[in-house]
Every structure is written in C-alpha cells, then in structure tokens.
C-alpha cells in the first residue's frame, strides 16, 4: 500500500465536535415531588401552623329554635403542628488549569450548574419517595397480591383479571368518606403507569368502540377516567452504585401508587395531604428555597459552584391519601 504524504494525522487532530456533546441530564418533568406536595414558601426556617379537627366541621349540629329561645351553640378545636426546613448543599469545583485547557463546546460553569440542579431534583424526589411513597404512612392502604386477594388486598394491576378502575374508585371513596375531600391527583411509579395503559378494562373504556387503529391511553384520559385532575408519573431514575462500581439504575417510584388531595394553591384553613415548605427567606433562595452561587476558592485556584436547598416535605394529613402497595409485580 503506497505511503501518502501528508498523512491524515498531519492535517487533523481529533477533538470534540463543537456542535455535539453528550450528557445524560434527566428532564425536570420526570420529577414529581413538588407537584405531589405543593410548594409553600415560608420566611422562617422553622415555625408552627394551625390545624383544625375536621370532626367538628362535619358534624350536623344546627337545631330547631323555639320562639324566644337561644340558638344552639357549637364549637371547634384548634391545635398546632410545625415544620423544619433542613438545608441541603453540594458543590463542584472548577480548577483554573482545567478551565484554561477546556475545549469547545465545554462550558464548565453552565455544566456544573446543570449537574448540581439535577442533584437537587434527585434529592427532593428521593426524600419524598422514602418518606411518603411507602407503607405505614397513609390512613387508607391496600396491598397488591399475585392471586386471591382478601380483606384490603387487591389483584395487581399487571394481571388482566384485576380491577384497577374499581380499586382506584374505592380508594377515592374511602378518603372522601373520611375527610369530605375527594383525592384530585394520583402518583404512580413508571411500571404502574405502563400497566394501567395496557390494562384491557381501561383501554376498553377509552377506545370509544373503535374498530381500527390503536387505542391510545394518555395521562389526561386516564385522569378523566378516574375523575382526577392529574396523574403524575415518577419517571426519575437514580444510580444506587458507589462511584467506580458498575452503575445500577432504577426508577425512584418503584411499583407503588398513591391517591392524594392537595389544593391548587395553599391558604388559610385549606387542607392538603402535604406541603413542601420551602425556606424562601434564605438569602438568595427565592420561592423554591434553592440558590446556586459561584465563589472564588483562591487557596484551591478554583471557582466553586454550589447549590443549597432548604425544604421540608411535610405530611399534613394522612387521611387525605390512599396508598397502593406493590400495585404491579
């Protein structure tokens, strides 16, 4: 084979393409914690709030009034609960030597900020799932089984013989009867949502008798079928392996589901299954209780990009949720 001058390596040095870079940054839409428990900005890191006994409000106490007699009297009780917004933080340093040697299209500050923002979303999602997407939290709870359900059990929804529509409506009814409020949202793991999309009962209700083409079940249609405002799917994943070990990726949501009542906006005497108290009073934190800052670390000859988050995902009323454990296999 003839030797050709100049060679390929003489005229081109391999480098990163300026129009292409590869990063696995999950979409913010995959994270549901702040939508499951609405955000409520607070000026102080910790404080108390009032709670009312719903039994007083739901008891019919009005009585007939005789001529010249006093009206019947009634009362209600008030108690207090508290929140405490822990501060979480993480940083990434950008060394001067690395910055000076970086090729295009690398933007070290932007990439560090996006990396830290994703870490913040992961922390919130994990905290919510580990505290509120588990057994033993909600007053109404049912467990999925592979066969022959008894008592409060139900047949798992990835079984074609199961009855997810009736199961969900029973959960809605239980919360409504206990509190006077109907759940308005459902949070599911990805596997649960996929099983519901393919379930013959649900497809049969939503295909409108079509005889050709696919019957498509989407989140809005599923929410309408269950008479909910929205269905939230926990699409976020996490790597549970230590650094240097083989990656172990899994969905944070797992195989569970929960029905919740939360208001469209927080307010006085407005109940909710839970709130995310965000410390907006933290300097620079804003309504989300999150701030990303850049500071000079001269002793390291580096710039530090740092994120801080201050929040408390507070369970306000366990009665306003209905949990489905192991909804799929």
Buried (B, 14 or more C-beta within 10 A) or exposed (E): EEEEEEEEEEEEEEEEEEEEEEEEEBEEEBBBBBBBBBBBBBEEBEEEBEBEEBEEEEEEEEEEEEEEEEEEEEEEEEEEEEBEBEEBEBBBBBBEEEEEEBEEEBEBEEBBBBBBBBBBBBBBBBBBBEEBBBEEBBBBBBBBBEEEBEEEBBBBBBBEEBBBBEBBBBBBBBBBEBBEBBBBBBBBBBBBBBBBBEBEBBBEBBBEEEEEEEBEBEBEBBBEBBEBBBBBBBBBBBBEEEEEEEEEEEBBBBBBBBBBBBBEEBEEEEBBBBBBBBBBBBEEBEEBBBBBEEEEEEEEEBBBBBBBBBBBBBBBBBBBBBBBBBBBE
